[in-house]
Amino acid sequence: MEILVYLIPISLILGGIGLGAFWWAVRSRQFDDPEGDSQRILSDEWDDHPRP
Amino acid sequence: MDGSLERGGLAACPACVALPNVGDVTGGAAEKELLISLPEIHCAACISGVERVLAAQPGVASARVNLTLKRATVEAEEAVQSGALVAALGAAGFKAHELDAGLLTSTEADKAGRDLLMRLAVAGFAMMNVMLLSVAVWSGADGATRDLFHWISAAIAFPAVGFAARPFFASASVALKAGRLNMDVPITLAILLALGTSLYETIHSGAHAYFDAALSLTFFLLAGRYLDFRTRAVARSAAEELAALEVPRAVRLLDGAEETVAVGELAVGDVVLVRPGGRMPVDGVIVEGASELDRALLTGETRPVVAIVGQQVSAGEVNLTGPLTVQVTAAGKDSSLHRMADLVAVAESAKNKYTSLADRAAGLYAPGVHILSALAGIGWYLGTMDARVALNIAAAVLIITCPCALGLAVPAVVTAASGKLFRKGLLIKDGTALERLAEVTHVIFDKTGTLTMGTPEPMNLCDIQERDKRLALSLAMGSAHPLAMALTGALRGDGVLPLPVEGLREVPGYGTEARCKGRVVRLGRAEWVDAEAGDETATWLSVAGEAPVAFTFADALRPGAAEAVAALKAAGCEVELLSGDAPGAVTRFAAALGIDSYQAGVLPAEKAARVEALQAGGAKVLMVGDGLNDTAALAAAHASVSPATALDAARVASDIVLLGESVAPVAEAVTTARKAVKRIRENFQIATAYNVIAVPLAVAGMATPLVAALAMSASSITVSLNALRLR
């Protein structure tokens, strides 16, 4: 059962990373334009270098 | 401005520099944000095309298209006017409209939505982790392991609930302070009691802890809240966009110079210029010019009226032919538009008294569960004299009865139904609109602009000689009057070629005149060509020395009008037509659509009175109208629909806006609403059925946290699935 000492914190940390990533995504407006973002990957503009 | 502040703040965050639109902000003081509506963009090529066109305009710092909202946000220098950007987009082949940024509050709604989403995520994260630990406990962990798991659960649950459930706590405390009970009071009590007793049990190495229940309760209820919020936010942003499309500006003449000002800035005595095609911004008196006025939005009349110097005009009328200079007699709050809006406000407050199904359920439910759980607690205390057991039982009853399913029952259905209707081109503005729509027994239609397009179509072209048609086309091409434009379109469509004429000129308010082979030819009003004006909308062609020929017009039927009427009748609704137009046109029209009950020449107040009379007789009326003359009736009716082309005041007064051209979705809205209400009722029954099974268990003290978790998830999932059947 000692393995729990590692497993529980690990599961919490992994979940926490997911939560943190979601928090970042919401804060940085990643969900503002889901349709537009799905279309933008088809555009070849800024393929060679990122938009300045 | 809110948006720019927020963007500035975000740009400071290093992670956001990756975002092009935010990264582009240079923070220059002279910059402003312009919004442009792009109703027809749909693909990647449109996005880059629009962005390239906008970025190439002088003074534009950056442009970003949002395809979801079909809108472009442009950061530009102070001097840049959105009109120029719209024109540039139009030249490049993109349909664009100017949006009034002041009327769009989406930033605020976004913030509230993000906040709710974050709480939902935290509750979900905590719920899953605690559930993981709880499953271990349920499957047999005991002793020190169980206590450790309970402690870890507590460590996760307390901060998570403290953050995620705050909307419920806040709403419950507001309700309690006002001495009322709402749905959030039992929710808050259940969450707090579950946490409290579980902590107590954990400290005393008890077997049962409800941390997972407290968290899943929070999660499911937040999901319901979020759905509810999304539906309303989508409706609101679309409604705001419709309002923002009409930028209320007027051209003021000051010492002969023209300046564009906001309508709100106009004062009595100012002189404004109204160009052909423009809408009167204020009430006033014509001081210069001659033209014709389209009063359809105010009265429902399709025939234009003559406008001459000295005549009174009302805000909302459309100037048709010549430029008019109008001296303001009433602006802002005193104008007739505003007086009508006041009428609406009175009727609106009556409508707000409608209690939704959810509120009625909560009114029964909230006191019920409190009494039940208190009785269970007291009963067990008297039976066992053990406060700990009694409190545990009371908490279990509250948790089990807690309205997860009730909280999801309405929003899940409303989200599914509004989504379905939105795809059909209907925008549900009001939360209770679906429920009210489902009760409708009578449907009253307005004619002009609602069942018709509000644009005339020539009717008798086949009876007219070829030479007259060719002459009429030559003359009609010289005017921007709606009748002339309709005539030009129809004749060109028939392949008619214009006859050569000389000296073509437009006489504002009368028609066009030219010379053909030395004879004067005129196309215009009956009086101008010495003809007898008939009952129908008509324009007359006269050739000097010959009898004048009439071109009669009828309003083009809106697509789907006949289908809508037939479908509504099939759904068991009485259909009626109330129009402000002349009797002849209305009778023909009603016959064409199969409407048996109609009235012509109805005044605005009579429309509202008719609606009220029907409703006093027990009928529930759905009013469908677009004009200012319908506004009072729209507000008085049980439910109301207006097309997107309707006057702002009419749209504000109605619950549902028809976005497309066809009126057929109106019938569909009624059937969908009926289905939706049926689903809501089913959901309540499902929730009740679960309670009927689970509550006796809880009262008997046999409800373990496992039973609570199963009942809660199972009922929530069934309710959501039932709602999805609507799609």
Interface residues (C-beta under 8 A of the other chain):
Chain A: M1 L4 I8 S11 L12 G15 G16 G18 L19 F22 W23 W24 V26 R27 S28 R29 F31 D32 D33 P34 E35 G36 Q39 R40 I41 L42 S43 E45 R51
Chain B: L10 C13 A15 C16 L19 P20 V22 C43 A44 A45 I47 S48 V65 N66 L67 T68 L69 D110 R114 L117 M118 A121 V122 F125 M128 N129 L132 L133 T145 L148 I152 I156
